[in-house]
Amino acid sequence: MNRHMMQQAQKLQAQFLKIQEELANTTVEASSGGGAVRVTMNGQQQITAVKISPEVVNPADVEMLEALVLTAVREAQAKAQELAAKKMGALTGGLKLPGLM
């Protein structure tokens, strides 16, 4: 690898690390059940908070609460993936590189 290519690779790696840090510090939130269940996730798809309104906690209907949590988690994950794709797309020029998104 020539010197110029090595510098470009180092620059790309530095930008990638910066984006990873930004994603770790950026959050998305999703809710279900009209806001009864809220899930907060960072841009690296790590759940950082789950909030459940007391009125949806019904021991006789645990399945409903499970469905609300699952729905909110899936929505938060989709938002986090979209955020990561947008930030990585700026770095990769829209190319879909395996392992980066």
N, C-alpha and C positions, 0 to 999 in steps of 0.2 A: 504494500500500500504506500503510495507516495505521501509526502508531507501534507499536501492540500487535502487529500481524502481523509487522512487521519484527523486533521483539524475539523473537517466537516462532521466526521463521526463523533468527535468529542462534543461539538456544538449541539448536535442532535441529541446526544445522551443527556446533556445538561438541560436542554429544553424538555425532554421527556421526564426527567426527575422533577423539574419545576411543575409540570402539569400534574404529576402524581401527587405532589405536595398540595397543590391547589385543590385537587379532587378530594383529598383527605380532609381539607378544611372547609369544603363546601357541602351544604346539606340540601336535601330535598325532603318534602313532606307529602304524604298521601293519607287520605282518610277514607273510611267507609261507614255505612250506616248513618249518613248525614252528619258525620263528624264525631260519632260515638267512639270510633276507634281511629287513632292517629298513629302513624309510624313515621319516624324520622330516620333517614339513612344518609350516610355521606356519599360522596362521588365515587368511592371505592367499594360501594355496595355493602357497607358494614352498617347494621342497624345500630343507631345511637340512642333511640328512645322509642318507647311504646306507651301510649296514653289510652286508657280505657275509661269511659264514663261509667260511673257506678250504676246508672239506670239500665245498662245492657248486661249487667252481671246477674244472670238468672240461673241458679243451680238446676232448674227444671229444663233449661234450654241451652245447654253448653254448646251444642252443635252450631247454633246461630252465632254465638260469640267466636267460636273457632273459624267460621266462615268469614266473619267480618275482619278478623285479624289476618287471615290468609289473603283476603282481597286487598287490604291496605298494604301488606308486605309486597305483594306482586306489583301493585301500582307504584310503590316507592322504588322497587327494583327497576321497573321500566323507566322511570324518570331518571334514576341514577345512571342507567345504561345510556340513555339519550344524552345526558350531560357529558359523560365520558367520551362518547362518540363525537360529540360536537367539539370538545377540547382537543381530542386526539386528531380529529379530521383537519384541524388547523395546522397541526404539526406535520401530518403525513400527506397533506395536500389532497385529502379525500381518499387516499389509497386505503384499502382494508388489509392491514398487515396482521397476520396471525399472531395471537398472543398480546396484541396491543389494545384490542377492544373486545 
